[in-house]
Amino acid sequence: MKRFIEEFKSFALRGNVMDMAVGVLIGGAFTSIVTALTTNFIQPILDVVTGAKMYTLQDVAGFANAFVTAVVNFLITALVLFVLLKSINKLLSVSLIKKKEEEAAAPTTKVCPYCKSEIHIDATRCPHCTSELA
């Protein structure tokens, strides 16, 4: 079960999956702006031009209010997504730094079995006692 959770975490936090999720959320929020623009500006203009309906100043203010509300909702959604992704990236970078430190902690030297001096891990002969190493 622990391995399954790790695999899911690595899948869900991959860059392209996160980008796609943000794109879907921003697209949904932007849809409300387009809908508000259409219903609150374009449709009333067409109604006035075709003579289907006349609007009062109060109606026009209501249309503008609805459009501004949709824009503010979009901006809030974008801000929340930005802060959320920034914190997720910060957490991922911290975990990646820990992994790099663990990898860097891997030994680079070993002890010669004959003279007990410290030598490079890839050495096949000890530079101090010139013994051949297996």
C-alpha positions in Angstrom: 0.0 0.0 0.0 2.9 2.3 0.8 4.4 1.8 -2.6 1.1 2.5 -4.3 0.8 5.8 -2.5 4.4 6.7 -3.5 3.6 5.9 -7.1 0.4 7.9 -7.1 2.3 10.8 -5.5 5.0 10.8 -8.1 2.3 10.6 -10.9 0.1 13.3 -9.5 2.9 15.7 -8.8 4.6 15.3 -12.2 4.9 18.6 -14.0 2.6 17.8 -17.0 -0.2 16.5 -14.8 -0.1 19.6 -12.6 0.0 21.9 -15.7 -3.0 20.1 -17.1 -4.9 20.4 -13.9 -4.2 24.1 -13.6 -5.2 24.5 -17.3 -8.5 22.9 -16.7 -9.2 25.0 -13.6 -8.2 28.3 -15.2 -10.2 27.3 -18.3 -13.3 26.8 -16.2 -12.8 30.1 -14.4 -12.2 31.9 -17.7 -15.4 30.3 -19.1 -17.4 32.3 -16.5 -15.8 35.6 -17.8 -16.8 34.7 -21.4 -20.3 33.8 -20.3 -20.6 37.0 -18.3 -19.4 39.1 -21.2 -21.9 37.4 -23.6 -24.9 37.6 -21.3 -24.2 41.0 -19.8 -22.8 43.0 -22.8 -23.3 41.4 -26.1 -26.8 40.1 -25.6 -28.2 43.4 -24.3 -26.6 45.3 -27.2 -28.2 42.9 -29.7 -31.5 43.3 -27.9 -31.3 47.1 -28.1 -30.2 47.0 -31.8 -33.0 44.6 -32.8 -35.6 46.5 -30.7 -36.4 43.3 -28.7 -35.9 45.1 -25.3 -34.9 48.4 -23.8 -32.8 48.6 -20.7 -32.7 51.2 -17.9 -29.6 52.6 -16.4 -30.2 50.3 -13.4 -30.1 47.3 -15.7 -26.9 48.4 -17.4 -25.3 48.8 -13.9 -26.4 45.3 -13.0 -24.8 44.0 -16.2 -21.5 45.7 -15.4 -21.7 44.5 -11.8 -22.2 40.9 -12.9 -19.2 41.1 -15.4 -16.9 42.7 -12.8 -17.9 39.9 -10.3 -16.9 37.2 -12.9 -13.6 38.9 -13.5 -12.9 39.2 -9.7 -13.8 35.5 -9.2 -11.4 34.6 -12.0 -8.6 36.6 -10.4 -9.2 35.1 -7.0 -9.2 31.6 -8.5 -5.9 32.3 -10.4 -4.3 33.8 -7.2 -5.3 30.7 -5.1 -3.9 28.4 -7.8 -0.7 30.4 -8.0 -0.2 30.2 -4.2 -1.1 26.6 -4.1 1.4 25.6 -6.9 4.1 27.8 -5.4 3.8 26.0 -2.1 3.7 22.5 -3.8 6.8 23.4 -5.8 8.5 24.6 -2.6 7.7 21.3 -0.8 8.9 19.3 -3.8 12.1 21.2 -4.0 12.8 20.6 -0.3 12.2 16.9 -0.8 14.5 16.9 -3.9 17.2 18.6 -1.9 17.0 16.0 0.8 17.3 13.2 -1.8 20.3 14.9 -3.4 21.9 15.2 0.1 21.3 11.5 0.7 22.8 10.7 -2.7 25.8 13.0 -2.0 26.3 11.2 1.3 27.2 8.0 -0.5 30.8 7.0 0.3 33.5 8.1 -2.1 36.4 6.5 -0.2 37.2 3.1 1.3 39.9 1.8 3.6 42.8 -0.3 2.3 42.6 -3.7 4.0 46.4 -3.9 4.2 47.6 -0.5 5.5 44.3 0.8 6.7 44.7 4.2 4.9 41.8 5.9 3.2 41.8 5.6 -0.6 39.4 6.4 -3.5 36.5 3.9 -3.8 37.4 3.1 -7.4 41.1 2.5 -6.7 42.5 -0.9 -7.8 45.8 -0.4 -6.1 46.6 1.4 -2.8 48.7 4.5 -3.4 50.3 4.2 0.1 51.3 0.5 0.3 50.9 -0.3 -3.5 48.9 -3.4 -2.6 46.5 -4.7 -5.3 42.9 -4.5 -4.2 40.1 -6.9 -5.3 
